[in-house]
């Protein structure tokens, strides 16, 4: 998952994490910085984030991140949310057949965009995605994006979803009926809360 | 855990499934002093273990055993291995249901008479009428604590309801927060609704009725219940005379067990119930147990469903609060001038952000789809639930080659929409759009049916043995000590959410079984 900078020593820069983790255990690592306007910033331990990959290389990780963004483009959603999709794909790539499928799929995306999907423009990326729509690779990345891009605190904050309220006593006193731009229904339709 | 009753105890009633039908029936039998072995395929959770996280909860509660699909319904394309969104857990799908508790209307019990002959359908009147079931509806409403019955106040409406109400009013409909089996006040030892917004994920406050924490503990208190969890029924055995003798099941350790029984009541939901009967074929019952009519597994109904989501001009946050406390019944009438028979209900609905991209338009991607999700906080939503037509060819069958984790044939669920279903869905989409546009919707989405939550009709009741599987008490026409105790009994689906009717039929069936036992008829 997103690690932020969980240690306070020299590892406070992404580069330090990269050099340590990349060569010791990780196959690849994705890094980024939360935008200053990120709705998630208030909850994040720091702006910088790094995510290690165990099966995929960073080049592959970046390609998949770009592909997930092509499929579900949210211009102001932090890259860190897309990195979570890559992390989920990386987990599935521990299986050799899946890793091969992902590697081959990335290869197709690259060759459809003149050799580098990540650096291609939006239209070229879109055309490359459309060309492989419905393939197992496409569906694996699409399905993983659907299941992961929106299911994390970064997305919750970005899209305005508050999720579990049980620990706060529910929404009963936290805005379940705070809509004011329409008239309130009469008590016969909607009685007062107890 | 040691069993309370012995495998060889022939005096027990075996109930398969612990949801609205099986959980209720088990308790009602126990209250009448009858010993029950309740087999439940899933584990036992509790409000404390439920998780308010959509995907995690889905993994915890949903029935995810292998299933296959066929037919032209869109679920077969989008969710090929998940025809139904129901539960494998103690309490069954009463853990997942949203609580809407509406009675089937008198004319809907007489669907064939009311609608006439509709080509391609297998319509039939129920062998019981509204008046006969009404006293049991009254008991069920008290048991479930249904709001707006028994002097229980309605629930307070949430933001999603405010949009729904104002839209409904503008197009001439009447909307209320409906009859819901969710406590608006503390009742029956359970707290009132905290507006958690996770009705589908198991109610953590216990305000919503579920057999998990009502019927089952009540039955345990009698000393007459032996609940066996992670116990998957595999076959119902019978003797030479054709009476059933007990149930073969796979226990929590994966061991094959045989529990003898005086009678067997099957309530595994409308896919597993006919599957179990079909898997219980024998020399005597070559086409499946209790299947002389050939109707076991047929007439699978799943309600005509769909959803309408609208991007409103200002924020809604529809996920806050009760998921379904908002009902318009104006279209749940018989009026063929609309171009179809049967009616439908409109009910508020919301999905959380994690589920929304998977269900709003399954499989969709790209900039436009993403832009709809960008407006999640502005969305209002409703569910359409209407009567779909029974068709013989919509059916549950045993897959010829695919097997589940026990080596048992997996069920295939085949469904094609009937033209009547399509006409009704299109009408309902249009009415939903009109409601939301009346209050300023900027963009409206027609969401296709989710995997089925209302599975009905696959062992239907009929007056004549040749037309269906069970009589008006849910007793098999062919086997007098075999009962069907879930929504599989429904002769037709009607427009209403089925749980209240399933519970009512279970209470009534318990009376009947107790009386039959007393008379030594079974």
HADDOCK unambig.tbl for C-alpha pairs under 7 A between the chains (distance, minus, plus):
assign (segid A and resid 70 and name CA) (segid B and resid 366 and name CA) 6.97 0.50 0.50
assign (segid A and resid 71 and name CA) (segid B and resid 365 and name CA) 5.45 0.50 0.50
assign (segid A and resid 71 and name CA) (segid B and resid 366 and name CA) 5.04 0.50 0.50
assign (segid A and resid 72 and name CA) (segid B and resid 365 and name CA) 6.05 0.50 0.50
assign (segid A and resid 72 and name CA) (segid B and resid 366 and name CA) 5.52 0.50 0.50
assign (segid A and resid 72 and name CA) (segid B and resid 367 and name CA) 6.54 0.50 0.50
assign (segid A and resid 72 and name CA) (segid B and resid 370 and name CA) 5.37 0.50 0.50
assign (segid A and resid 73 and name CA) (segid B and resid 366 and name CA) 6.81 0.50 0.50
assign (segid A and resid 73 and name CA) (segid B and resid 367 and name CA) 5.85 0.50 0.50
assign (segid A and resid 73 and name CA) (segid B and resid 370 and name CA) 6.02 0.50 0.50
assign (segid A and resid 74 and name CA) (segid B and resid 370 and name CA) 6.42 0.50 0.50
assign (segid A and resid 146 and name CA) (segid B and resid 357 and name CA) 5.88 0.50 0.50
assign (segid A and resid 146 and name CA) (segid B and resid 358 and name CA) 6.03 0.50 0.50
assign (segid A and resid 147 and name CA) (segid B and resid 354 and name CA) 6.92 0.50 0.50
assign (segid A and resid 150 and name CA) (segid B and resid 353 and name CA) 6.30 0.50 0.50
assign (segid A and resid 150 and name CA) (segid B and resid 354 and name CA) 5.07 0.50 0.50
assign (segid A and resid 151 and name CA) (segid B and resid 354 and name CA) 4.79 0.50 0.50
assign (segid A and resid 159 and name CA) (segid B and resid 374 and name CA) 6.24 0.50 0.50
assign (segid A and resid 159 and name CA) (segid B and resid 376 and name CA) 6.26 0.50 0.50
assign (segid A and resid 159 and name CA) (segid B and resid 377 and name CA) 6.58 0.50 0.50
assign (segid A and resid 160 and name CA) (segid B and resid 377 and name CA) 5.60 0.50 0.50
assign (segid A and resid 161 and name CA) (segid B and resid 353 and name CA) 6.37 0.50 0.50
assign (segid A and resid 161 and name CA) (segid B and resid 377 and name CA) 6.90 0.50 0.50
assign (segid A and resid 164 and name CA) (segid B and resid 52 and name CA) 5.19 0.50 0.50
assign (segid A and resid 164 and name CA) (segid B and resid 53 and name CA) 6.68 0.50 0.50
assign (segid A and resid 165 and name CA) (segid B and resid 196 and name CA) 5.85 0.50 0.50
assign (segid A and resid 166 and name CA) (segid B and resid 196 and name CA) 6.09 0.50 0.50
assign (segid A and resid 169 and name CA) (segid B and resid 194 and name CA) 6.65 0.50 0.50
assign (segid A and resid 170 and name CA) (segid B and resid 194 and name CA) 5.09 0.50 0.50
assign (segid A and resid 170 and name CA) (segid B and resid 195 and name CA) 5.48 0.50 0.50
assign (segid A and resid 170 and name CA) (segid B and resid 196 and name CA) 4.41 0.50 0.50
assign (segid A and resid 171 and name CA) (segid B and resid 194 and name CA) 6.58 0.50 0.50
assign (segid A and resid 171 and name CA) (segid B and resid 195 and name CA) 5.12 0.50 0.50
assign (segid A and resid 171 and name CA) (segid B and resid 196 and name CA) 5.65 0.50 0.50
assign (segid A and resid 171 and name CA) (segid B and resid 320 and name CA) 5.91 0.50 0.50
assign (segid A and resid 171 and name CA) (segid B and resid 321 and name CA) 5.99 0.50 0.50
assign (segid A and resid 172 and name CA) (segid B and resid 194 and name CA) 5.22 0.50 0.50
assign (segid A and resid 172 and name CA) (segid B and resid 195 and name CA) 5.03 0.50 0.50
assign (segid A and resid 176 and name CA) (segid B and resid 158 and name CA) 5.13 0.50 0.50
assign (segid A and resid 176 and name CA) (segid B and resid 159 and name CA) 6.01 0.50 0.50
assign (segid A and resid 176 and name CA) (segid B and resid 195 and name CA) 6.89 0.50 0.50
assign (segid A and resid 176 and name CA) (segid B and resid 320 and name CA) 4.85 0.50 0.50
assign (segid A and resid 176 and name CA) (segid B and resid 321 and name CA) 5.34 0.50 0.50
assign (segid A and resid 177 and name CA) (segid B and resid 157 and name CA) 6.83 0.50 0.50
assign (segid A and resid 177 and name CA) (segid B and resid 158 and name CA) 4.51 0.50 0.50
assign (segid A and resid 177 and name CA) (segid B and resid 159 and name CA) 4.79 0.50 0.50
assign (segid A and resid 178 and name CA) (segid B and resid 159 and name CA) 6.66 0.50 0.50
assign (segid A and resid 179 and name CA) (segid B and resid 159 and name CA) 5.55 0.50 0.50
assign (segid A and resid 179 and name CA) (segid B and resid 316 and name CA) 6.50 0.50 0.50
assign (segid A and resid 184 and name CA) (segid B and resid 162 and name CA) 6.57 0.50 0.50
assign (segid A and resid 185 and name CA) (segid B and resid 162 and name CA) 6.56 0.50 0.50
assign (segid A and resid 185 and name CA) (segid B and resid 165 and name CA) 6.75 0.50 0.50
assign (segid A and resid 189 and name CA) (segid B and resid 175 and name CA) 6.53 0.50 0.50
assign (segid A and resid 189 and name CA) (segid B and resid 176 and name CA) 4.11 0.50 0.50
assign (segid A and resid 189 and name CA) (segid B and resid 177 and name CA) 6.03 0.50 0.50
assign (segid A and resid 190 and name CA) (segid B and resid 154 and name CA) 6.74 0.50 0.50
assign (segid A and resid 190 and name CA) (segid B and resid 155 and name CA) 6.46 0.50 0.50
assign (segid A and resid 190 and name CA) (segid B and resid 156 and name CA) 4.83 0.50 0.50
assign (segid A and resid 190 and name CA) (segid B and resid 157 and name CA) 5.06 0.50 0.50
assign (segid A and resid 190 and name CA) (segid B and resid 176 and name CA) 6.26 0.50 0.50
assign (segid A and resid 190 and name CA) (segid B and resid 177 and name CA) 5.83 0.50 0.50
assign (segid A and resid 191 and name CA) (segid B and resid 154 and name CA) 5.95 0.50 0.50
assign (segid A and resid 191 and name CA) (segid B and resid 155 and name CA) 6.20 0.50 0.50
assign (segid A and resid 191 and name CA) (segid B and resid 156 and name CA) 4.96 0.50 0.50
assign (segid A and resid 192 and name CA) (segid B and resid 156 and name CA) 5.44 0.50 0.50
assign (segid A and resid 193 and name CA) (segid B and resid 155 and name CA) 6.99 0.50 0.50
assign (segid A and resid 193 and name CA) (segid B and resid 156 and name CA) 5.23 0.50 0.50
assign (segid A and resid 194 and name CA) (segid B and resid 184 and name CA) 6.93 0.50 0.50
assign (segid A and resid 194 and name CA) (segid B and resid 185 and name CA) 6.42 0.50 0.50
